[in-house]
Amino acid sequence: MQTISISASSIKQLTQQIDHQLASGFQPTIAMVFSAPELPYQELPALFKKYDIALVGCTTMKEISNSEILSKSFSVLLMDMNKEYFDICQLEYDIENIAATAKELGQKAIQSFDRPGIILYSGGMGIDGEKLVNEIKKSTSIKIPLYGGLAGDGTRFEKTYCFSQEGVSSMGVAAIIVDSDKIRLNGLSYSGWEELGATHKITKAVGNIVYEINNKPALEEFEKYFGKLRYNLSVEEGGEFEVLAGQFPLKILKQHGVSVLRSVIISDLETKSLVLAGSVQEGETFQFCTSPSFEVVDKTIDEIGKLKNKLGDIDAVVMISCAARLSVFGPMLEDEISEIYNLWKQPMIGYFSYGEIGNTNLQNDNCEFHNVTCSLVTITER
């Protein structure tokens, strides 16, 4: 399978680059596109329909193209994947019943292929990524590769969008479903955040709001470790809230040695609760984490290097990295992205997201929803 990555700062420039590829004899069948929210992403469905190229993608915090971090750009992966090897599915969701949409996507996948794999992107600030992933997994009778992420919108935190050739949605998911017997999806998610001390229990929670930890107000337990943080204090609907920058996530300990991170995004000063970037369950145990050192960039490269050694040659790479990593690591991330690109030196695109979906480790191929994580998926024709 031939793959080419391109980037552009306007629809005109993007059109010129596609025309150039077509003139050279390349005939892509599908495009994965990550778009800065400032650009006219609303024009992408019609543009790719004109070329008879299937489309899937979303808006971003920032974009990644090969070895570079971009701003206000389109980052595009063009592939000449056999049309019989993939299907595109775009669905709307009800924020109160995400399970129905997740089930529909899962059922669509197993109806399309005996052994499907999914890469999905979700619009919508209010979507529960943890529930979306879990409900997709419940809806299929077999374990399937599941990768992707939540869209971003720069630094606005207002509306995010996904899109396909069918249109643009702020309350939907857009996915490419592949035949895993023909197209191999492999990947790895790595965070590097370091655990602090004892294990704690979530004793009262509803969705992504944690009210009690160890039978005590969640905010009080949080402040025992990190003090009284005061970022962007505001008043909303009569209650006081503060925005936390996501530096101190919770490491949720799941079964079979699996763990995922949940960012603390705001605290409610009135109820003394913590609002997370993904749902959790009462009774789950976790450890608090502190921001990692810059050595984590080297560790991330080493971990992805193990994936490279396991897989060998691949056709393309998609990187989905948490927006919070930008604030923690800053320019260091440029080294991380450059070094990961150099592992394969194959077309690589990506973006900075509000949530990541990917494999937890190289041993169990167990895909979960993550926060503050770098998640990679490789695409290879068998």
Buried (B, 14 or more C-beta within 10 A) or exposed (E): BBBBBBBBBEBEBBBEBBEEBBEEEBEBBBBBBBBBBEBEBEBBBEBBEEBEBBBBBBBBBBBBBBBBBBEBBBBBBBBBBEEEBBBBBBBEBEEEEBBEBBBBBBEBBBEBBEBBBBBBBBBBBEBBBBBBBBBBBEBBEEEBBBBBBBBBBBEEBEBBBBBBBBBBBBBBBBBBBBBBEBBBBBBBBBBBBEBEEEEBEBBBBEBBBBBBBEEBBBBEBBBEEBEEBEEEEEEEEEEEBBBBBBBBBBBBBBEEEEBBBBBBBBBBBEEBBBBBBBBBEEEBEBBBBBBBEEEBBBBBBEBBEEBBEEBEEBBBBBBBBBBBBBEBBEEEBBBBBBBBBEBBEBBBBBBBBBBBBBBBBBEEBBBBBBBBBBBBBBBBBE
